[in-house]
Amino acid sequence: KSLSRSSVRSRMSLKPPKAYNSLQKGALIWDPKPLQVKKIFEALKKGLNEYLEAHQAELDYLSGRHKDTKRNSRLAFYYDLDKQIRSVERYIRKLEFHISKVEELYEAYCIQCRLRDGATNMKQAFSLSPATKASRESLVELYRNVQECTEDMCFIEGALEVHLGEFHVKMKGLVGFARLCPGDQYEVFVRLGRQKWRLKGKIETDDSQTWDEEEKIFIPNLHEKFEIKVTELRGLATVLVGVVTCDSISFFSTKPQAIVVDITELGTIKLRLEVLW
């Protein structure tokens, strides 16, 4: 047990960056969520492999052109291609390292999870046995083991969160058919953990929409979902249109994801967003 924990801490000696909630001082989440971490890990690894395959295909294409250009002896174009190939090769190596790091973190997480489950089961078994000095000492030790495994799992969750990249969220407007009229004004509030984005928009006379902001960068979070709130502005008053939550699992993709969210229960007003990871 002690060997396992020391290896976890030695392999992941990180300086916690301020941008990531799970690593901030005093903001450590003491409630690991293995099922959620597993879903994020699988989505993240799938997305990283998609990027790797796309850049490998680009490298193969450039390498083929490189050979043809070498035979035709167009030196300037040849050297430009050579530079592109080296750049793609560097990026592929970076992606491969990123994938291996994510896999290493998740493997360490699974080990600590199994150790915690084992210690928890043993603690329950000892608590049902007759109370003796030995059993009380064992319970104290098992309780300490559970706490240490929980701490390690939270630490690894924070380390994994650093490798999730960024979500570039673009505002594409509201869809409401007869519900949206020229002159209507709306406020959209998007939150992911402690990150917030508040923007206001107006329906113009030609049914187009103008928004005071068009794009926001969010840092993905293991434990939080996107919360979207839309209100209609009527003079000094505001009318709540709807509040919804949106999971980010599907956003880990090489292609921009077009998101259409039903803001009202009947879907009479929808919000269109585009997310690029």
C-alpha positions as CSV (number, residue, x, y, z in Angstrom):
1,K,0.0,0.0,0.0
2,S,2.7,2.5,1.0
3,L,4.8,1.6,-2.1
4,S,1.8,2.2,-4.3
5,R,1.1,5.6,-2.8
6,S,4.7,6.8,-2.9
7,S,4.8,5.9,-6.6
8,V,1.7,7.8,-7.3
9,R,3.0,11.0,-5.7
10,S,6.5,10.7,-7.1
11,R,5.2,10.2,-10.7
12,M,2.8,13.2,-10.5
13,S,4.7,15.9,-8.7
14,L,2.7,18.8,-10.1
15,K,2.6,22.5,-9.4
16,P,-1.1,23.3,-9.3
17,P,-2.0,25.9,-11.9
18,K,-4.7,28.4,-10.9
19,A,-6.9,27.7,-13.9
20,Y,-7.9,24.2,-12.7
21,N,-10.4,24.1,-9.8
22,S,-9.5,20.7,-8.5
23,L,-5.9,21.7,-7.9
24,Q,-6.6,25.0,-6.1
25,K,-5.7,25.3,-2.5
26,G,-8.7,24.6,-0.4
27,A,-10.8,23.5,-3.4
28,L,-9.9,19.8,-3.5
29,I,-12.9,17.6,-4.0
30,W,-13.0,14.9,-1.3
31,D,-15.6,12.8,-3.1
32,P,-14.0,10.9,-6.0
33,K,-16.4,9.8,-8.8
34,P,-14.9,6.8,-10.5
35,L,-17.7,6.2,-12.9
36,Q,-17.6,9.8,-14.1
37,V,-13.8,9.7,-14.4
38,K,-14.1,6.6,-16.4
39,K,-16.5,8.2,-18.9
40,I,-14.3,11.3,-19.2
41,F,-11.2,9.2,-19.7
42,E,-12.8,7.1,-22.4
43,A,-14.1,10.2,-24.2
44,L,-10.8,11.9,-23.9
45,K,-8.8,9.0,-25.1
46,K,-11.1,8.5,-28.1
47,G,-10.8,12.2,-29.0
48,L,-7.0,12.2,-28.7
49,N,-6.8,9.1,-30.9
50,E,-9.0,10.8,-33.5
51,Y,-6.5,13.7,-33.5
52,L,-3.6,11.2,-33.8
53,E,-5.2,9.4,-36.8
54,A,-6.0,12.7,-38.5
55,H,-2.4,14.0,-38.2
56,Q,-1.0,10.6,-39.2
57,A,-3.1,10.7,-42.4
58,E,-1.8,14.3,-43.0
59,L,1.8,13.0,-42.5
60,D,1.2,10.2,-45.0
61,Y,-0.2,12.6,-47.6
62,L,2.7,15.1,-47.1
63,S,5.3,12.3,-47.3
64,G,3.9,11.2,-50.6
65,R,4.0,14.7,-52.0
66,H,7.5,15.0,-50.6
67,K,8.8,12.1,-52.6
68,D,7.1,13.3,-55.8
69,T,8.6,16.8,-55.3
70,K,12.0,15.4,-54.7
71,R,11.9,13.6,-58.1
72,N,10.7,16.8,-59.8
73,S,13.5,18.8,-58.0
74,R,11.4,21.9,-57.2
75,L,13.7,22.8,-54.3
76,A,11.7,25.7,-52.7
77,F,8.5,23.7,-52.6
78,Y,10.5,20.6,-51.5
79,Y,12.0,22.4,-48.4
80,D,8.6,23.9,-47.5
81,L,7.1,20.4,-47.5
82,D,10.0,19.1,-45.5
83,K,9.3,21.8,-42.9
84,Q,5.6,20.9,-42.8
85,I,6.4,17.2,-42.3
86,R,8.8,17.9,-39.4
87,S,6.1,20.1,-37.8
88,V,3.4,17.3,-38.1
89,E,5.9,14.7,-36.8
90,R,6.6,16.8,-33.7
91,Y,2.9,17.2,-33.1
92,I,2.3,13.5,-33.4
93,R,5.0,12.8,-30.8
94,K,3.4,15.3,-28.5
95,L,0.0,13.6,-28.9
96,E,1.5,10.2,-28.3
97,F,3.1,11.5,-25.1
98,H,-0.2,13.1,-24.1
99,I,-2.1,9.8,-24.6
100,S,0.5,7.8,-22.6
101,K,0.3,10.4,-19.7
102,V,-3.5,10.2,-19.6
103,E,-3.3,6.4,-19.6
104,E,-0.7,6.4,-16.8
105,L,-2.9,8.7,-14.7
106,Y,-6.0,6.6,-15.2
107,E,-4.2,3.4,-14.4
108,A,-2.9,4.9,-11.1
109,Y,-6.4,6.1,-10.4
110,C,-7.9,2.6,-10.9
111,I,-5.3,1.1,-8.6
112,Q,-6.1,3.5,-5.8
113,C,-9.8,2.9,-6.4
114,R,-9.4,-0.9,-6.0
115,L,-7.3,-0.3,-2.9
116,R,-10.0,1.9,-1.4
117,D,-12.8,-0.5,-2.2
118,G,-10.8,-3.3,-0.5
119,A,-10.1,-1.3,2.6
120,T,-13.7,-0.2,2.8
121,N,-14.9,-3.8,2.5
122,M,-12.5,-4.9,5.2
123,K,-13.5,-2.0,7.5
124,Q,-17.2,-3.1,7.2
125,A,-16.2,-6.7,8.0
126,F,-14.2,-5.7,11.1
127,S,-17.0,-3.5,12.3
128,L,-19.4,-6.5,12.4
129,S,-16.9,-8.7,14.3
130,P,-16.7,-8.7,18.1
131,A,-15.0,-5.6,19.5
132,T,-11.5,-6.4,20.7
133,K,-8.3,-4.4,21.0
134,A,-7.0,-6.0,17.8
135,S,-10.2,-5.3,15.8
136,R,-10.2,-1.7,17.0
137,E,-6.6,-1.2,16.0
138,S,-7.4,-2.7,12.6
139,L,-10.4,-0.4,12.1
140,V,-8.3,2.6,12.8
141,E,-5.7,1.5,10.3
142,L,-8.3,0.6,7.7
143,Y,-10.0,4.0,8.2
144,R,-6.6,5.7,7.6
145,N,-6.1,3.6,4.5
146,V,-9.5,4.6,3.1
147,Q,-8.7,8.3,3.7
148,E,-5.3,8.0,2.1
149,C,-6.7,6.3,-1.0
150,T,-9.4,8.9,-1.3
151,E,-6.8,11.7,-1.1
152,D,-4.7,10.0,-3.8
153,M,-7.8,9.6,-6.0
154,C,-8.7,13.3,-5.7
155,F,-5.1,14.2,-6.4
156,I,-5.1,12.1,-9.6
157,E,-8.4,13.6,-10.7
158,G,-6.8,17.0,-10.4
159,A,-3.8,15.9,-12.4
160,L,-6.0,14.4,-15.1
161,E,-8.1,17.5,-15.3
162,V,-4.9,19.4,-16.5
163,H,-4.9,17.2,-19.6
164,L,-8.4,17.9,-20.7
165,G,-7.6,20.8,-23.1
166,E,-10.0,23.6,-23.8
167,F,-13.6,24.0,-25.1
168,H,-14.1,27.0,-27.4
169,V,-17.8,27.7,-27.2
170,K,-19.4,29.9,-29.9
171,M,-22.8,31.5,-29.7
172,K,-25.0,30.6,-32.7
173,G,-28.2,32.2,-31.6
174,L,-31.7,31.3,-30.4
175,V,-34.2,29.3,-32.4
176,G,-37.9,29.9,-31.5
177,F,-39.9,30.4,-34.6
178,A,-43.0,32.3,-33.5
179,R,-41.7,32.8,-30.0
180,L,-38.9,35.2,-31.2
181,C,-40.1,38.6,-32.4
182,P,-38.2,41.7,-33.6
183,G,-37.1,43.8,-30.6
184,D,-37.0,41.0,-28.1
185,Q,-33.9,41.0,-25.9
186,Y,-32.4,37.9,-24.2
187,E,-29.6,37.2,-21.8
188,V,-27.8,33.8,-21.9
189,F,-25.8,32.7,-18.9
190,V,-23.5,29.7,-19.3
191,R,-21.6,28.2,-16.3
192,L,-19.1,25.4,-16.0
193,G,-18.1,25.1,-12.3
194,R,-16.6,28.5,-11.4
195,Q,-16.3,29.6,-15.0
196,K,-19.1,31.9,-16.2
197,W,-20.2,33.5,-19.5
198,R,-23.0,36.1,-19.6
199,L,-24.0,37.6,-22.9
200,K,-26.9,39.6,-24.2
201,G,-28.6,39.5,-27.6
202,K,-31.4,41.2,-29.6
203,I,-33.7,40.0,-32.3
204,E,-33.5,42.5,-35.2
205,T,-36.2,43.5,-37.6
206,D,-34.9,41.2,-40.3
207,D,-35.0,38.3,-37.8
208,S,-31.2,38.2,-37.5
209,Q,-29.7,38.3,-34.0
210,T,-26.9,40.4,-32.6
211,W,-24.9,39.3,-29.5
212,D,-22.4,41.3,-27.5
213,E,-20.1,38.3,-27.3
214,E,-19.6,35.4,-29.7
215,E,-17.0,33.1,-28.2
216,K,-15.8,31.9,-24.8
217,I,-13.1,29.5,-23.7
218,F,-13.9,27.0,-21.0
219,I,-11.6,24.7,-19.2
220,P,-13.2,21.2,-19.0
221,N,-14.0,19.9,-15.5
222,L,-14.3,16.3,-14.4
223,H,-17.2,16.9,-12.0
224,E,-19.2,19.7,-13.4
225,K,-21.7,19.9,-16.3
226,F,-22.6,23.0,-18.4
227,E,-25.5,24.9,-16.9
228,I,-27.3,27.2,-19.3
229,K,-29.9,29.8,-18.2
230,V,-31.9,32.0,-20.6
231,T,-33.9,35.0,-19.5
232,E,-36.0,37.5,-21.5
233,L,-35.3,41.2,-20.8
234,R,-38.5,43.3,-20.7
235,G,-37.6,46.8,-19.7
236,L,-36.5,46.7,-16.1
237,A,-38.0,43.2,-15.6
238,T,-36.6,39.8,-16.5
239,V,-38.6,36.7,-17.3
240,L,-37.0,33.2,-16.9
241,V,-37.2,31.2,-20.1
242,G,-35.5,28.1,-18.8
243,V,-32.5,26.4,-17.2
244,V,-30.9,23.3,-18.5
245,T,-27.7,21.3,-18.0
246,C,-25.6,19.8,-20.7
247,D,-22.9,17.1,-20.4
248,S,-19.6,17.7,-22.0
249,I,-18.7,14.0,-22.8
250,S,-19.5,14.3,-26.5
251,F,-17.4,17.5,-26.9
252,F,-14.0,15.6,-27.0
253,S,-13.9,15.4,-30.8
254,T,-11.7,16.7,-33.6
255,K,-14.7,18.2,-35.4
256,P,-16.7,21.2,-34.1
257,Q,-19.8,20.0,-32.3
258,A,-23.1,21.7,-33.2
259,I,-25.2,21.7,-30.0
260,V,-29.0,22.4,-30.0
261,V,-30.4,22.7,-26.4
262,D,-34.1,22.8,-25.6
263,I,-34.4,25.7,-23.2
264,T,-38.2,25.3,-22.6
265,E,-39.8,22.0,-21.7
266,L,-41.7,21.8,-25.0
267,G,-38.7,22.9,-27.0
268,T,-40.4,26.1,-28.3
269,I,-37.1,28.0,-27.7
270,K,-33.8,26.4,-28.4
271,L,-30.2,27.6,-28.0
272,R,-27.7,26.8,-30.7
273,L,-24.0,26.6,-29.7
274,E,-20.9,25.3,-31.4
275,V,-18.1,23.7,-29.4
276,L,-14.6,23.1,-30.6
277,W,-12.2,21.1,-28.5
